[in-house]
Amino acid sequence: MAIWLLAVLKCGAAYVPMDPAFPRDRLGAMMADAGIPILVTESSLANRLPHAKRRWCGWINRRLTTEGRAELTGGGNMLRDTAYVIFTSGSTGRPKGVQIPQRALINFLESMRREPGMDADDVLLAVTTPSFDIAGLELLLPLVAGGSGCDCDA
């Protein structure tokens, strides 16, 4: 999943994390609200999720710094692009999408790398569903810091 998230970001697109345990109608509403053209999923979950148009967005190259960390910089308008759209529960009962820009994600990851701190010797256990906002930290911070992550389902 982390590879797909990075590929989407590298393409200048945004991802919408969706929990397949959510009701199909909620997922459909999220997809419609976000205008999702591509659905990336496991074949075992495909029947639970609404259908989307499919497109290919390209290949990703991972650029490392001399310290072995992934470099989180971008040029031009890239940092103004939306990184992901996270859906709240919605006080009205209808999910509401909140756009998180790449610059905010980068700032958050770099801040967490510095304090409380993470480096190449650390391992971070990912325990939240990808549709919860903190999952971005669990999945991407180890890459930023040159450490490693562990998916508790693995």
N, C-alpha and C positions, 0 to 999 in steps of 0.2 A: 504494500500500500504506500509506503514512504516513497518508493521509486515513482509511482504514478503521481503523487502529490508534487514531487519535485519537477516531474515532466510538465505537468499542468502549469506550474509557476514559471518555468523556463519559457514556455510558449507565450507567456503574457496573459494567460487566461486565469480564471479563478475556479476553485473547487467548492463544492457544496457537500460537506460530509453528511451522509444520511444513514441512520441506524435501521437495518433491515427488520429489527424487532418492532419498529413503529408500525401503526396501521397503514395499510396500502393507500387509503384515502389521504392521510396526512402526508405521506411521501409524494403522492401525486400533486397535492396542493403546493408542496415545497418546490417540486420540479417546475410546475407551471409558473409560480411566482418568480423563480430565479431564471426561467427561460433556459433550462438545461438542454443543450443539444447532444451531449454525450453522456452515457451512463457506463461507468466502469465498475464491474462487479465480478464476483465469482459465479461460475455457472450454476452452482448449487443454490444460489440466491436469486437468480434471474427471474424466476416465476413469481417471487414475492414482490418484486419491484415494478413500478410502471415502466412502460416502454419509452425510449427516447431515440431520436435520430443519432446515428453514429458517424463520427469523423475521426481521422487520424491527425494528430497534432505535431508529430516529429520526434526527434531523438534528443536526449539530454547529455551534456558533457559535464561531469563533476569537476570543478576547478578547486584545487586544494592550495592552501597557503603553505609556507615553509614549515609551519608548526603542525601541519597535518589536519587543520580544521577546514571545513568547507567555507569558502569565501561568500559572504552575504553582502555583495554590493551590486548595484545595477546602474545602468546609465540611462540618460534621457528620461522618458516618462515612466519607466518601469516601476520606480518606487511609488508612483501615484496610482498604479494599477491595483485593482482589488485582488487580494491574495485568496480570500475565501469568504463565503457567506455562511454565517452561522444563524440557525433559526431558533428563536426564543419560543417558549411555550405559548406566548401570546395571552395577554390579559383578556382578550375577547374570545378566546378559544380557537382562534385561527393563528397558525404559526406566522411569525413576522421575521423576515430576513434582515440581518444586519451585516453590512459590508465592512470587512476588515481590510484596510489597505496594506500592501506589501511593506511599506515603511513602518507601519505599526507592528507588524509581525517581526520584522528585522530588529526593531528597537527592543521589543519584548525579549526576543531570544538572546540578543547581545547583552542586555541588562541582566538576565538570569544567568548567563554564562559567567559574568563578572561577579555578581552577588545574588544569591548565596554562593554561586560558583559551580562550575563543572569543567573538567578537563579530560584529556585523553585517557586517564586512568580510571575514570568513573563509568559506572553503568547505571542507567535509569530504567526502572520498570514501568512499562506502559500499562495502566490499569483501567483507564476510562474509555468509554465508547468514543469513536472518532467524531460523533456528532456533538460532543461536549467540547466547549471552547479550549479547555486546558490540554486536549489531546494534541494540539499543534506543538505545545511545549514538549510533551512526552515523545512525540515522533521525530521532531526536528532538532531539538536541543542537542541530543547526542551527536548528530551530524555536524552541527555548528562547532561543537567543542572538540571533535575528534575522538569522542568516547564511543560507547556503544549503548544500544537500547535493547530491551528485552520485552517482547510481547508476552503477556502472561498466558495467552492461549497457545503459545508455541511449545 
